[in-house]
Amino acid sequence: MIHPAQWRSVITGVGGYLPQCILTNYDLAKIVDTSHEWIVERTGIHQRHFAEENELTSHLCAKAAQCALKNAGKDINEIDLIIVATASPDLTFPSTAALTQKLLKNSTALAFDVAGVCAGFLLALQVADNFLRLRQAKAALVIGGETFSRLLDMEDRRTNVLFGDGAGAIVLEGMDPEKAGDRGVLGVHLQTEGQFSDILYTDGGPSLTGKAGKIRMSGQEVYKHAVVKLTESAVKMLAEHNITIDDIDWFIPHQANVRIIESVAQRLKLPLEKVIVTVDKHANTSAASIPLALWAATQDGRVKPGDLILHEGIGGGLIWGSALVRY
Ligand code: UT7
């Protein structure tokens, strides 16, 4: 009998979906006092996708999930766990995971949401990994999906240029270590510091106002926390696994700002050729950004089976952390 802790969860498929409608920086400059040059210089963002009015987070999640299932060669009925990371759910309840499950025509899996905002995908990954390693589930869909465009105050140039909509998904399967080999989720570590909840938040919610509210952020404060906390988290993760930065094949972080990404990479002494960047095309898609970046890098052949990937992310909470995955 193999000890449950030795059981591994392995990524067997990656998928993504981006809404058709693209808004460039030039489009936004027609709405607020901003410019393409300012946005590119401060964030690296050139464009973002916005969902249509009738396109909901669950729709994006279902499309990303179908793509991941196809790439994994897996039938939806083989999935017994669906976790959606989102801060822009269709409804207050039921969960977006339940609504996604309905769209996918699965009726046997356990489906629920997790709320980790921009670190949400890593939280969903950690929860799914624990289910699979404990053999409480066999195959999971781990999805990050957002329609952050709905949470934007389109009159606030400090936030409305930063975010976009989309969904990314992985199929994560529990495996006997012999079958998994050295592949799998090797570690996930997250931490929360609620005392910083007032530097990135929405100014509404079901209990406070009865409405979702709009995003409010002290950009510079978040920026400073991001660089320090993400670097510390990565250093700790590498030390815990007794590996050096040279062992990392790819750095696939949350995509909020190219300056944060490059600054963390520099502090870790990680060459920029090993960094996957999608923030230029997708902007910040919150919980969707990491799986969308992974999807892009698997689609174009950069990330290959066996590659060692370092993920990390930070979001409103503050909640932040990193993950180490042998793809
Ligand atoms: O996903 C998780 C969380 N989010 C993040 O990680 C975001 C972290 N923060 C950031 O990425 C950056 O702080 C921002 C991109 C949000 C802002 O960049 P910044 O270099 O920190 O700019 P700032 O807030 O210090 O603003 C500089 C100036 C200000 O004008 P004054 O006061 O110097 O005259 C702003 O009013 O830029 C102005 N500004 C803009 N100008 C043109 C702010 N937003 C814009 C804009 N277009 N969209």
Residues whose N, C-alpha, C, O or C-beta is under 5 A from the ligand:
A	BS01	UT7	D33 T34 S35 W38 R42 T43 C118 R157 R158 V161 G219 Q220 V222 Y223 A226 A256 N257 N284 I314 G315
